[in-house]
Amino acid sequence: MPNYCVFIRSKIIKSQKYYYIVKAVKEDKKPKQKVVKYLGKIEDIMRKLRIAEKEELKSLKQTRIYSHHSKED
């Protein structure tokens, strides 16, 4: 099992706040933070979440329509 903790970290660069998924690891017995994924600004994250939510709802609606039609057959 991996020996690290994953969390979201913010960093301010030129007065803009950016978010990253990072993991805490030990290298040479010293704690380090390694970036796993760049998330972007909060506006980018929220836009991606809204898109993902719409896609999920669309998928659920299609699943219900498909299962409803297949019961009638």
Secondary structure by P-SEA (a helix, b strand, c coil): cccbbbbbbbbbcccbbbbbbbbbbbcccbbbbbbccccccaaaaaaaaaaaaaaaaaaaaaaaaaaaaaaac
